[in-house]
Amino acid sequence: MAYETLIVEIEDYIALIRLNRPDALNALNSKLLSELAVALGEADKDDSVRCIIITGSEKAFAAGADIKEMSEKTFVDMFGEDFFARESDAIMRTRKPIIAAVSGYALGGGCELAMACDFIIASDTAKFGQPEINLGVVAGIGGTQRLTRFVGKSKSMDMHLTGRFMDAAEAERSGLVSRVVPAKDLLSETKKAAAKIAEKSMLTSLAVKECVNRSYETTLREGILFERRVFHALFATEDQKEGMAAFLEKRQPQFRDR
Ligand code: CAA
């Protein structure tokens, strides 16, 4: 499918979704977010995709929700449309692993989009921020909730109240990103991580996502019970038999997603 605001390539079991509004530093407007929801839905259904990467340009992953599109809206517009609710839920509905490859600005909705992915690989030029306070609003796609879970209350408050940006080193130190790589290697390193994921059993990857995400939604006791039940359930799969047999036979496993 052809998109106006995205470039999508599928190669070696990886769907690479590139945000493509260069004139607006990939600001997230309704068109881009609804196209992203479609692209994620397509990738989730496509058997030739085993991992998804969302990236932007070298200068900007995304500089936030589109301020031009929002500036004249009223409360009635925003509430009536439930602005960005449907689109931003799409990423949470995606079952396959999603990596955000972030270079340059990831601000406001851009930071929130990256945080909604399963993990973030950042280039050493990445800058994260929730500067909505400068516009007289708060984050609207989960920033106050997710950033707080990633970096803790003190840093989250600092970021949201001052609107300051966090560089890649601080983001890695604070647990916001999983790794930092030189800008020129961002895509190749992210593709290597995606290829590692793509060679696992898809059933197990889906189960990992459900278990880790559950840790945000429930108590420790319930989360551990959920994990144990999923662990037990995976013994019903051929991939568990194959994975353990391959280990004992000192060979690489051949997973078949069964
Ligand atoms: N929305 C719309 N357009 C944007 C944009 C945004 N969030 N961010 C940048 N642009 C546009 C600029 O208007 C400019 O367009 P023109 O050339 O037509 O004027 C173009 O992108 C390039 O931007 P700059 O000239 O500003 O580039 P710069 O290098 O000088 O600065 C920047 C880069 C620091 C990222 C600056 O653009 C900036 O501060 N952007 C806004 C960041 C922001 O406030 N994001 C939060 C948005 S609100 C939000 O996201 C709410 C939510 O949670 C849902």
Residues whose N, C-alpha, C, O or C-beta is under 5 A from the ligand:
A	BS01	CAA	D23 A24 L25 A27 A63 G64 A65 D66 I67 K68 Y105 L107 G108 G109 P131 E132 V138 A139 G140 I141
